[in-house]
Amino acid sequence: MYKPFIVFLMVSIWLNKPVLAQSNPDQIFDHAIHTVLVHPIGNPKGIPVIGLNEGSPLLISFDDFKASYQNYYYSIELMNENWESVPLSPFDYTRGFSQNKITNFSISSIAIQPYYHYELSLPNENCRPTKSGNYIIKVFKDGNLNELVFTSRFYVTEGTANVFATVQEPFDGAISQTHQKVQVNVDVKKINYFQPGSLIIQVIQNTRYQDAIKVKEPSFIRGNNVEYNSERDLIFPAGKEFRWLDLQSLRLQTDRIFKFENVDQGTKVILKPDLSRANTAYYTFKDLNGSFVISNTESLQSENQNDYAMVQFTYIPEDGIPYMGETLYLSGALTGNNLNKESAMQFNAKKGLYEKSLLLKQGYYSYQYILRNQNTPQPMQDFMETEGDHWETENNYTILVYYTQAGAQYPSLVGFSTINSKQQW
């Protein structure tokens, strides 16, 4: 009786809160492009956010396996809260040029896999967003927008609203030890002619953009403070600390690596099999919360000297039996934070296990396994079978506050904050 009650409760909570539209702003259209990174300079684990008039710029970088110079350009585009195009001219939200050439590149050396490494910073003297909101950067060939190479999200905030948030234990005893609740307070006194119905918040757990929760209705409004403190809205499965993979050396067999194999294209890394952690005791350790860092242990220049390896992940289900009607996903930034066919594990009936191979650049990676029903997905149960859920788990939460002025065609991003469940402020 107890478990069905919990399942019913969690489904009810999830169905009562809206989730982001499925438009995906992070896509690679050229199979030769790898390791697309967009993050604040000096903070490779950071959410790609910049202030409208201040703050650290973003570093955008990627590797091209064509290994010859390509004539790449970039532009930025303003999007609405569902990552759909806004009907405005680029000159309405960009200072500088609508298209700019990428001129900073280097050629790989030492690495077996040849590639060209490209990078740029944003904003810069040729391109600066002039409005806050959701943006994508578009990289394309030869100045032709029809030859898109990839798109990637970033955010521009104007800082009009101050955001304060805490992570709490849910009041409901059925999920109090397995889930986390985010309470958000938004100070709106700097927003002129504030209208409560025009404010929307989104909360992202770690870097799981696809499962960001969007809430329109606040719990309370007290003067200039808008509070979101419902027991059903901002509830997230806590999971466990992330699994890890140390790929900083392709010679040193670190803890998670079973063996290396030399292949024609370079190195194949076979990892030790993963098992369910649902019934194992919780313990805390420092992790990357689903992110990864490109680095090495050999004092090389990571950008153009790190090599690539084909990494084989395996997951053994209980008794070697596949999950019926459910899909097992390899989740984290290493699969683009997407739950799709590219991140889905494939069941090998002969071996009685799930498999997935990814081509990864040397670095330190973190990941989890998510199990979802194919017909009736229940994100509140993502880790129930694979990782287990513990209230004490350390997670990052990003809060984005949007406000749509009267007559505006898109929402402005008026507030932003990132908090940690164990280091709150």
ZAKETOR-543278 format. One line per 4 residues: number of its first residue (from 1); for each residue x, y, z of C-alpha. Coordinates in Angstrom, 2 decimals. Example, Ala and Ser with C-alpha at 12.3 -4.5 7.8 and 13.67 -1.06 7.14 Angstrom:
# ZAKETOR-543278
1) 12.30:-4.50:7.80  13.67:-1.06:7.14 $
***
This chain:
# ZAKETOR-543278
1) 0.00:0.00:0.00  2.82:2.41:0.83  4.65:2.41:-2.51  1.51:2.85:-4.69 $
5) 0.49:5.77:-2.48  3.87:7.44:-3.02  3.67:6.87:-6.78  0.17:8.37:-6.89 $
9) 1.29:11.37:-4.85  4.32:12.06:-7.02  2.30:11.79:-10.24  -0.26:14.21:-8.81 $
13) 2.44:16.71:-7.86  4.02:16.55:-11.31  0.76:16.87:-13.22  -0.09:19.99:-11.27 $
17) 2.94:21.91:-12.47  3.78:23.00:-16.01  7.04:22.02:-17.66  9.04:23.81:-20.36 $
21) 8.13:23.29:-23.99  10.22:20.72:-25.80  11.92:23.18:-28.18  15.62:22.37:-27.94 $
25) 17.97:25.34:-28.47  21.11:23.17:-28.12  21.61:21.24:-31.33  24.55:20.12:-33.48 $
29) 23.82:19.80:-37.19  27.30:18.82:-38.41  28.63:15.41:-37.29  32.20:16.72:-37.44 $
33) 31.52:19.17:-34.57  32.32:18.04:-31.02  32.61:19.44:-27.49  30.52:22.57:-27.91 $
37) 30.97:24.63:-24.75  29.25:27.88:-23.71  30.08:29.14:-20.23  31.34:32.21:-18.34 $
41) 35.06:32.75:-18.87  36.94:31.05:-16.06  33.92:29.02:-14.92  33.48:25.95:-17.16 $
45) 30.74:24.56:-14.88  28.72:27.78:-14.88  25.31:28.38:-16.43  25.74:30.51:-19.63 $
49) 24.44:33.80:-18.21  25.74:37.33:-18.74  24.57:40.66:-17.34  23.10:43.16:-19.77 $
53) 25.58:45.87:-18.84  28.17:44.08:-16.73  29.62:40.74:-15.70  32.03:38.22:-17.12 $
57) 31.66:37.46:-20.85  30.94:34.00:-22.16  33.46:31.71:-23.84  32.08:29.76:-26.81 $
61) 34.30:26.97:-28.11  34.09:23.82:-30.23  36.23:21.27:-32.08  35.93:20.45:-35.77 $
65) 37.08:17.00:-36.91  37.28:18.15:-40.53  40.74:19.28:-39.42  41.07:21.99:-42.01 $
69) 40.23:25.66:-41.76  36.54:26.41:-42.19  35.00:29.81:-42.79  32.73:29.96:-39.72 $
73) 30.47:32.86:-38.78  28.17:33.44:-35.83  25.09:35.46:-34.99  22.78:35.70:-31.98 $
77) 18.99:35.48:-31.90  16.54:36.56:-29.20  14.01:33.88:-28.20  10.88:33.76:-26.07 $
81) 10.48:31.74:-22.86  9.73:28.57:-24.90  12.82:29.00:-27.12  10.81:30.13:-30.10 $
85) 11.95:32.96:-32.38  10.86:36.48:-31.46  9.46:38.52:-34.41  12.10:41.26:-34.20 $
89) 14.98:42.34:-36.42  18.47:41.43:-35.10  19.19:45.17:-35.02  16.43:45.55:-32.42 $
93) 18.44:43.54:-29.87  22.05:43.59:-31.13  24.68:46.32:-31.08  27.27:45.74:-33.78 $
97) 27.00:43.42:-36.75  24.33:40.79:-37.35  27.00:38.35:-38.59  30.58:38.02:-37.42 $
101) 33.45:35.82:-38.50  35.18:33.49:-36.05  38.86:34.31:-36.33  40.34:32.64:-33.24 $
105) 41.35:29.04:-33.92  44.17:26.59:-33.24  45.26:23.27:-34.73  45.41:20.14:-32.61 $
109) 48.81:18.72:-31.79  49.92:15.50:-30.07  46.35:14.18:-30.16  45.74:11.14:-32.37 $
113) 42.40:12.59:-33.44  43.12:15.67:-35.60  40.83:18.66:-35.14  40.65:22.44:-35.34 $
117) 39.66:24.21:-32.13  37.61:27.42:-32.53  36.58:29.90:-29.85  35.19:33.37:-29.31 $
121) 34.00:35.52:-26.42  30.61:37.18:-26.14  29.77:40.02:-25.83  32.53:41.69:-27.80 $
125) 33.07:44.94:-29.71  31.35:43.52:-32.80  28.38:41.87:-31.13  26.59:42.82:-27.93 $
129) 22.98:42.03:-26.92  20.99:45.12:-25.97  17.95:43.44:-24.44  17.61:40.83:-21.73 $
133) 16.06:37.42:-22.33  16.74:33.99:-23.80  19.22:33.85:-26.68  20.81:31.30:-28.94 $
137) 24.15:31.63:-30.69  24.14:30.30:-34.23  27.37:29.11:-35.87  27.22:28.62:-39.64 $
141) 29.49:28.28:-42.68  30.52:30.87:-45.25  28.14:33.54:-43.98  25.15:31.40:-45.03 $
145) 22.55:30.95:-42.28  21.16:27.98:-44.17  24.39:26.09:-43.43  23.97:25.90:-39.68 $
149) 26.67:24.00:-37.81  25.21:24.25:-34.30  23.05:26.37:-32.01  23.44:26.79:-28.26 $
153) 21.54:28.66:-25.56  22.63:31.52:-23.35  20.85:34.02:-21.13  21.10:37.79:-20.70 $
157) 19.75:39.22:-17.46  19.11:42.86:-16.61  19.06:42.36:-12.85  15.92:44.41:-12.23 $
161) 14.52:41.86:-9.77  16.47:40.54:-6.80  16.07:36.81:-6.26  16.37:34.98:-2.94 $
165) 15.91:31.23:-2.73  16.36:28.30:-0.36  16.19:24.53:-0.70  13.93:22.89:1.86 $
169) 12.71:19.47:2.89  9.17:18.97:1.56  6.50:19.10:4.24  4.75:15.98:2.94 $
173) 6.16:12.99:4.80  5.76:10.69:1.78  8.53:12.53:-0.11  10.28:14.48:2.63 $
177) 13.29:12.13:2.68  13.60:11.69:-1.07  12.85:15.06:-2.68  13.79:18.72:-2.39 $
181) 11.59:21.81:-2.51  12.82:25.17:-3.77  11.32:28.27:-2.17  11.76:31.49:-4.17 $
185) 11.23:35.11:-3.16  11.42:37.83:-5.82  11.81:41.51:-4.93  10.06:43.47:-7.69 $
189) 10.25:47.03:-6.40  12.48:48.09:-9.34  9.95:46.89:-11.93  7.84:49.82:-13.07 $
193) 4.06:49.36:-13.06  4.42:45.77:-11.88  1.63:43.35:-12.84  1.72:40.01:-10.94 $
197) 0.24:38.03:-13.83  3.18:38.99:-16.05  5.85:37.37:-13.87  7.07:33.80:-14.54 $
201) 9.87:31.89:-12.86  11.78:28.86:-14.09  13.90:26.63:-11.89  16.58:24.30:-13.25 $
205) 18.07:21.48:-11.16  21.78:21.18:-11.93  22.01:21.52:-15.73  18.86:19.56:-16.63 $
209) 17.40:22.25:-18.87  14.90:19.87:-20.43  13.21:19.34:-17.07  13.16:22.95:-15.90 $
213) 9.96:23.77:-14.03  7.99:26.88:-14.95  5.57:28.49:-12.48  3.21:31.37:-13.23 $
217) 1.12:31.65:-10.07  2.88:32.82:-6.88  1.89:31.57:-3.45  1.85:35.02:-1.85 $
221) 2.40:38.67:-2.74  3.47:40.85:0.18  4.15:44.40:-0.94  7.13:44.24:-3.29 $
225) 7.88:40.59:-2.50  6.49:37.81:-4.65  6.83:34.42:-2.99  6.74:30.93:-4.50 $
229) 6.36:28.46:-1.64  3.78:25.90:-2.75  4.10:22.29:-1.65  3.33:21.08:-5.17 $
233) 5.16:23.36:-7.62  8.94:23.44:-7.20  9.50:19.85:-6.09  12.46:17.92:-7.51 $
237) 13.71:14.35:-7.02  16.90:14.65:-4.97  18.79:11.75:-6.54  22.27:10.89:-5.26 $
241) 25.65:12.51:-5.83  26.63:12.02:-9.46  28.68:9.12:-10.74  32.04:10.15:-12.15 $
245) 34.53:9.35:-14.89  38.15:10.56:-14.77  39.31:10.66:-18.39  42.12:13.14:-17.84 $
249) 44.71:10.57:-18.87  44.48:7.90:-21.56  47.40:6.02:-20.02  46.50:5.91:-16.33 $
253) 43.75:3.44:-15.53  41.70:5.43:-13.02  39.10:3.99:-10.64  36.16:3.76:-13.05 $
257) 38.12:2.42:-16.04  38.22:-1.34:-16.70  40.66:-1.26:-19.61  41.98:0.64:-22.62 $
261) 41.93:-0.76:-26.14  43.95:0.62:-29.07  41.81:0.92:-32.19  42.45:2.35:-35.64 $
265) 40.93:5.71:-34.80  42.63:6.07:-31.40  41.65:4.76:-27.98  38.62:2.87:-26.75 $
269) 37.86:3.12:-23.03  35.78:0.37:-21.45  34.32:1.39:-18.11  33.48:-0.87:-15.22 $
273) 29.77:-1.78:-15.29  27.36:0.43:-13.39  24.67:-1.03:-11.13  21.61:0.40:-9.44 $
277) 22.37:2.49:-6.35  18.73:2.65:-5.26  19.30:0.46:-2.21  22.81:1.54:-1.29 $
281) 23.54:3.83:1.63  23.87:7.55:0.95  27.22:9.22:1.39  28.35:12.65:0.32 $
285) 31.32:13.59:-1.85  32.22:16.52:-4.07  30.88:16.12:-7.60  30.23:18.21:-10.71 $
289) 26.41:17.96:-10.61  26.14:16.69:-14.16  28.74:18.98:-15.71  32.18:18.15:-17.09 $
293) 35.53:19.91:-17.29  37.94:19.53:-20.21  41.36:18.96:-18.63  44.30:16.57:-18.40 $
297) 46.85:15.42:-15.84  49.86:15.84:-18.11  50.21:19.64:-18.12  49.15:19.89:-21.74 $
301) 47.09:22.66:-23.32  43.62:21.17:-23.01  41.99:23.12:-25.81  44.07:21.69:-28.67 $
305) 46.22:18.91:-27.18  43.64:16.79:-25.38  42.74:13.67:-27.30  39.40:11.96:-27.86 $
309) 38.38:8.43:-26.89  35.40:6.22:-27.56  34.01:5.49:-24.10  31.76:2.47:-23.50 $
313) 29.24:2.75:-20.66  27.38:-0.31:-19.40  24.55:-0.64:-16.89  23.45:-4.00:-15.50 $
317) 19.77:-4.16:-14.47  18.59:-6.54:-11.76  18.82:-10.18:-12.92  19.89:-8.96:-16.38 $
321) 16.27:-8.27:-17.33  15.43:-5.14:-19.38  13.02:-2.54:-18.07  9.74:-3.23:-19.85 $
325) 8.02:-0.18:-21.34  10.72:2.11:-19.95  13.79:3.77:-21.44  17.12:4.03:-19.64 $
329) 19.00:7.26:-20.34  22.59:8.30:-19.73  22.05:11.78:-18.30  24.33:14.79:-17.92 $
333) 26.15:17.40:-19.96  28.06:14.60:-21.70  24.83:13.77:-23.59  23.76:17.39:-23.93 $
337) 21.28:17.19:-21.03  18.76:15.68:-23.42  16.61:12.60:-22.97  16.42:11.43:-26.56 $
341) 17.70:8.68:-28.82  21.25:10.01:-28.54  21.24:9.51:-24.76  19.13:6.33:-24.63 $
345) 20.95:3.15:-23.56  20.53:0.06:-25.76  19.83:-3.34:-24.18  22.14:-6.18:-25.21 $
349) 20.08:-9.33:-24.73  23.08:-11.66:-25.06  24.98:-9.93:-22.28  21.95:-8.96:-20.18 $
353) 22.98:-5.31:-19.89  22.50:-1.85:-21.33  25.25:-0.25:-23.45  26.11:3.18:-24.76 $
357) 29.27:4.48:-26.44  30.20:8.16:-26.55  33.13:9.94:-28.16  34.53:12.16:-25.39 $
361) 37.39:14.60:-25.12  39.81:14.10:-22.23  38.40:15.57:-19.04  36.50:14.86:-15.85 $
365) 32.84:13.91:-16.32  29.80:13.39:-14.11  26.61:11.54:-15.03  23.52:9.70:-13.78 $
369) 21.03:7.18:-15.11  17.40:8.17:-15.58  14.60:5.66:-16.14  11.37:6.89:-17.71 $
373) 8.18:5.22:-18.83  7.81:5.59:-22.58  4.06:6.29:-22.54  3.51:8.02:-19.19 $
377) 6.79:9.67:-18.16  6.94:10.56:-14.46  10.00:12.77:-13.85  9.41:12.71:-10.10 $
381) 10.53:9.06:-10.25  13.58:9.55:-12.49  16.08:8.09:-10.01  13.85:5.72:-8.04 $
385) 15.15:2.55:-9.73  18.64:3.62:-10.84  20.17:6.00:-8.30  17.83:6.28:-5.34 $
389) 16.74:9.58:-3.81  18.03:11.18:-0.62  16.99:14.55:0.76  20.60:15.25:1.82 $
393) 21.96:15.16:-1.76  23.90:18.24:-2.85  22.29:19.84:-5.92  22.53:23.18:-7.70 $
397) 19.40:25.15:-8.59  19.22:28.02:-11.07  16.31:30.46:-10.81  15.35:32.56:-13.84 $
401) 12.74:35.32:-13.45  10.90:36.56:-16.54  8.62:39.56:-16.85  6.55:40.60:-19.86 $
405) 5.88:44.31:-20.08  2.49:45.42:-21.39  2.49:45.13:-25.19  5.87:43.37:-25.33 $
409) 6.37:40.48:-27.77  8.65:38.51:-25.49  9.53:38.33:-21.77  12.56:40.11:-20.34 $
413) 14.87:38.18:-18.04  14.73:40.46:-15.01  16.33:38.22:-12.39  18.76:35.34:-12.00 $
417) 20.24:33.38:-9.13  22.02:30.07:-8.54  21.93:28.36:-5.16  23.31:25.15:-3.75 $
421) 21.24:22.90:-1.51  24.08:22.73:1.02  25.53:26.22:0.60  22.51:28.49:0.56 $
425) 22.49:32.23:0.62 $
***
